[in-house]
Each structure stands twice: as structure tokens, then as C-alpha cells.
Amino acid sequence: MGLRNRPTGLQPADPARRLLDQLFDRPTAAGGEPPVNALKSRPTRRALLVAGAGTALTAGLTGGTAAAAAPAASRNGHEVTRRLRALEREHSARLGVYARNLATGATVLHRTDERFPVCSLFKTLAAAAVLRDLDRSGEFLAKVVHYTEDELDKTWSPVTGLPENLEHGMTVDELCHAAITRSDNSAGNFLLRELGGPGAITRFCRSIGDDRTRLDRWEPELNSAEPWQWKDTTSPGAIGRTYARLVVGDVLEPHDRERLTGWLLANTTSGEQFRKGLPADWTVADKTGAGGYGTTNNAGVAWTPDGAPVALAVLTTKFHQDAGNDRALVAGTAELLAGALG
């Protein structure tokens, strides 16, 4: 182990860095053009929306008053429920949804408290736990983790398996980036190792008010997704609220929240899921997951064109072990939710 003398985090030319600058109304790096406001809203309005989202999170997600916590129905709520059930029948799947416009309180819930396999959604939680519990001023993120080829998960290690990374190791920052943006299984395992094992994710969740999400095993075993299994599970409501707390809540320090959001903005794995189903002018910070029994998950926060944050969790699973992953179901659900809450 050691420290690598290289900058951590997103670099100025990274598209996700530009999105972060736009979200936070900051100028770009020296020499660059001022950011185009991709959210098409005045900074003052966005600041009000973000402040309102924080209030909604405090009241609705962490035990505020009953009046504040009660979710508002989405437009045409009964019709949305009917269409969600129709999607389940069409795709022969069980579909769980938690979606909440954090500016208006409008909410869509479907099988919100049922258990589903968490799969790779845990990787965001691992990165968040590293930021909150292990890193101090970027020093831990700069630590180099060395590993051997025998330690790699053979099913999916697109970044950790590169020859140069096997030779030189990867910083913790790079492991977080690989785990979230490419869903690299070995990167996820190495983060778990730094944290003390899968149980650290369960403890982290309990510490931020999530009493449902749990992690018990390592990659790739945690993706077995048997329908009777309680290990390595969450619920749409639990994981949706947890992602909201991490991205627009106060669980993390502001600089850590910004870093985590940057990784989620840079995600490359949801092009056929949230990023296909949501409108093109929404800004999406998300993470996917997949496993046995056709399990296909997506969770995160998306911003509407006027800057309103929408917390989203869509979890799906099927009834046969060898069922294929159904990205179209997630995309179709996201499209429906955008129409109901946007």
C-alpha cells in the first residue's frame, strides 16, 4: 500500500465534472467557458428547490412530522398503478418502485416495502462509506491498493483486470470510480475489503436510517437472487431513500456528496435503463445492478429541466433462475414515472 501522486476525483474535461459545475452553478476551470445551464433554471430557483429537497428529506425520510412525511399522490395515481401492473404482466416480472419528486412531494409507490436483491446497487453505498468513514482530506482516496489476478472476480472486472492496473495497482478513488461507473465487481470487493467486509454496508445503512438494506456476501455470490433469500436484499423504498440521502441529503459532507454525485453522473451502465426511459433533458446520477432470476435494478436521483430532484428506485426480478435481465422493463417504468412526477 502507498500513496499515488495523482489528483483524485473528476478532472475538468470530464463530462460529469461539467454537469456538476452546472448543478452547483460554478464557473468551469480557468480558461474554460462559463457553464451552460443544462437545467434551464435560474440559480436562485435551483437553490430554493435544493433547499426544499433537503427539507423534504429531513421530514419525509428521517422522521419529521406526519403531515410533512405523508407522500403526495402523483398525477393520475390510479392510472399509474394500473400501468405498473400491466408492465408486470407484460414482462412476467415482479416490479418494485419508489419515486418521489423532492420539490413537490409527489410520489409513486409500488411494492415499495417488498424485498428485492440489492445486487450492484451496494457499490454506491460502499463508496459513500469510504468517503464518510475512511477518507480524510483525500489521503485515503489516494492510497494505492495492489492485488493479484487470482483475486479478481472472473465474471466482470473491466477496469481492475486491465494489465496496467494489475501491474501498478489502483487508488481507492479509482476503485470507487470503477465500481460505480463501470460496476466493476472486483473494485466493489476491494472497497468491501477496505471497509472490513460486506457487513460494513449493513452497518452503514443502519447508521443513516435505512433499516432494510443488508449485504452479507461478496461479488459475485451476492447476485444469486433466489426469491426466498433475505441475504443481500433491500426494498425500493429503502434504497430509494438511501440514494436520496446520499445525493441531496446531509449524510455526507458537501465535498464528499459532490464527489459521489460526480461518480453517479459519470455512470456508463444505464444507457438502456434510466437514461433511455427518462427525458433527454433530465440530468441523471444513478447506479444499476443485475443478478440471477432476471434481476435488473436502477436507483439514483434525476433532475428535471427546472432543477427539481426526483429520487428513483426501480427493482425488478423474475420467476425463473435463468431468466434474462430486462432493461426494457426498467426503461419503460422510468418513462412512466417521469410522466407522472416531472
N, C-alpha and C positions, 0 to 999 in steps of 0.2 A: 504494500500500500504506500501511496505517496501523494504529493500534490502536483498537478499538472499546471504548468504556467500557460494557461489559455483562458480567454474570457468565458464565463458561463452565461447561459440564457440565450435568448433570441438575439440575433445580430440585426443591425439597422436595415439591411437589404431584405430580410426575411419578410414575406407577405404577412405572416401572423404578427410580426412586430408593427407593421404599418396599421393593421387592424386594431392592435392595442392602442397605438397613438391616437387613432380616430375615436375609439371608445372613450378614452380619457382626455380627449381634446388637447393633446400635446403637440408641439411642433416636432417635425422629424429631426433626425440627426443633422449636425452642422453641414451646410452645403446642399441639403435636400430641399425639395419643395414643401411648403406647408401642406398638411394632410387634407385631402378631400374629405368632406364629412359624409362618409358612406351611409350613416344612419339618417341623413337628411333631416336633422333636427338642430335647433339652437342649443348651444351648450347649457344655457340656463334651464331649458326644459329637460334636457337629459339629466342634469344634476338633480332636479326635482323628482324625476322618475326613479333614479337610483336611490335617492333618499327614501322615497315611498316604498321601493322594493325592500330596503332594509327594515322599515317599519313593519311591512307585511311579514317578513321573515321572522322578526322578533315576536310578533303577536301570533301569527298563524302556524309557525313551525316550532317555536320554542316555548309554548305555554303562555301566551297572552290571554287577554280576556276572551270569554266565549263569543261575544259579538264580533270581535276582531278576527278571531280564529275561524269562524264559520265560513266555508267557501261559498262564493257566489256561483250560481249556476251559469253555465255557458249559454250563449245564444242557441235557441232550439235544442235544449238539453236532451229531451226525449228522442229527437231525431238523431242526435249524435250517438246516443246509446244504441239505438236501433241499427245504425250503420256500423258501429263497432261489432255488434253481434253478427251482423251479416258478413263482415270480414272474417270473423272466426269460422263461420260455416264455410265460406268460400275457400279458405286456406286450410281447413281441417286442423285448426290450431287453438290453443288457449292463449288469450291476449290480455295482458295487463297494462293499464295506462294510469299515469299520474301526469297531469298537465295543468299548470297554473300560471296565468298572466299575473306577474308580481306587481304590476302597476294598477290593474283594475280589480284583482281578486277573482276574476272569472276562472272557473276550474272545471276540468273534465276528469272524472274518476271512473275506472272500470277494473274490477278485480284488484283494487288498489292495495288491499292488505293480504292478498294471497302470496304464497311463497313461489319464487322462481329461481332457477340457477343464476348466480351472480356472474359467473364466467369472468371475462377480462375487464368488466367494469371495476374490479378491485384495483386495477393498476393506477387509476386516478387517486384512489384512497391511499395507496402505498406512497405515491409521490407527495401527496399532501401531508402524510405522517412524517416523511423525511423532512419536508420544509418546516413543519411545526416543531418537531421533537428532536431533530438531529442537527439541523444546519444552524450555524451562527455566522452571519456576515459573509456567506458564500464559501466558507472554508470547507465545510463538509461536502458541498456540491463539487468542489474542485478535487476532492480525493479520487485517486485512480484505483479502480477495482480490477485486479488481474484474475484471470480464470483460464481453465483449460478447455479443450474441445470436448473432453469427456463430461464436463459439467453443463454443456449446452442441452437445451430441450431440442430434440431432433425434429419435432413437428413444425416449429415456427420460430426461427431465430434469424430474421433477415438482416439485422444490424449487428448483433453480438457475434454472429457467425462469420462476419467479413474477416478475411485474413489479417488486415492491418489492425483490427480490434483484438483479434486473438493474440497477436504479437505484442501489442503495446498496452492492452487493457483499455478501459473506458472510464471516464469520470462519472461520478454519481449523477451529475447534471445530464450527461449524455445518456445514461441509463434511464433516467426519468423521461427524457425526450423520446427515446426509442420505445419505451413501454407504452407511452400514451399515443404518440403519432403513428407508430407502426404496429402497435400491440405486440411487440417482441416478447415472447414468453420467457426467454432466458433473462432478459432485462428485468421483467417482473419478479422472477425468482431471486435475482441478485439483490433487488431492493428489499424483498422479504427477508433475505439473509441479513442485510444490514440492520433491519428493524427487530430481528430476533425471531422470525418465523411467522407463519400465517396468523397465529393468534393475535399478533400485534394489530392486525387490521380490525379484528373484532373489538379489541380494547379501544382503539382509536374511535371507532364508530360509537361505542357506548359513551365515550368522553364528550362527544358533540351532540348527544341526544338521539342517536339512532339506535333503537333497542332491537332491531330486527336483522340487520345485515351482519353476516358472520362469514369468516374464512377459516377453513380447517386444514386444507391440503395445499400442495404446491402445483404449479404447472407441470404436466398437462392434466394430472389426475382430477383437479378441481372442476374440469369441464365435463365430467361423466354425465351429469344432469339427469340422473334417474328421478322419475317423478315422485318416488316415495322418500327421497333423500332430503334431510334437513341440513346436512353439511353444505357449506359453500352456497348459501342461498341469501336472498334478500326479498323485498317486495317492491312493487312500483312506487308506492308511497314513501317507503323508507329511503330508497336510493335516489328518488327524485328530490326529496327534501334535502338529503345529504349533499348532492351535487349543487343545489341552490345555495346551501350554507357555505360551501367552499368557494363558489364563484362570485356571489354577490352578498354573502353574509359576512360576519365578523369572526369566523372561526380562525382564519389565518390573518397574520399581519398584512397590511396593504401591499407591501412589496412581494410577499410570498403569494398572495392572492393573484397579483398581476402576473407573476411568473407561471403559476399553474394555469391561469386563463390563457396565457400565450401558448402553452403546450396544447391545450384543448382546441384552440383556434387553428393550430397547425396540423390537427388530426387528418390523416390521409385515408382512413378506413371506412368512412361513412358516405362515400360518394353515391352508393346505391341505396342508402337508407335515409337518414335525416336530410342530408344535403341534396338528395333527389326529391324528396317529398315536400320540404319546406320551400316557400317562395325564394326566388333567386336574390331578392333584395333584403333577406334576413341575414344577420350575422350569426354564425353557429360555432359554439365551443362545446365539443362533445366527445364521447368515447363509445366504442362499440364492444360487443362481446359475442361469442358464439361457442356452442358446445354440442354434445350429443342430444338426441331426441329433437333435432331440428332447432335447438335453442338459438335465437337471434335477438340480441339486445342492443339498445341505444339509449344513452342518457346524456343530459347536458343542459345548457342554458342557451337560448337563442334570443336575439334582439330584433324586434320589429323595426320597420323603417323609421318610426318616430322615437326609437330608443327604449321601448318598453321591454324589460327582460321577461322571458317566458321559460319557466322550469319545465323540462320534459323528461319523462322516462317511459319507454315503450319496451316491454319484456314479452317475449313470445316463446312458446315451446309446443312440441307436437307429441304424438302419442305412440310413435314407433322409434326405437333406438337409432335406426339407420335413416331416419327422415332427413332430407336436405335442409340446409339453412334457408330461410325465406326472407330475403332482404326486401322483396316487393311488398310483403305484408307490413314491414316497418315503414317503408316509404309511403304506402297508402294510408297508414294510420297517421303519420306525420302530416300529410296533406290535409286530412280531415281535421286534425287538431288545429292547424294553422287557420283554417276557415272558421273554426269555432271560437278561437281565442285572439286572433290577430287584430 
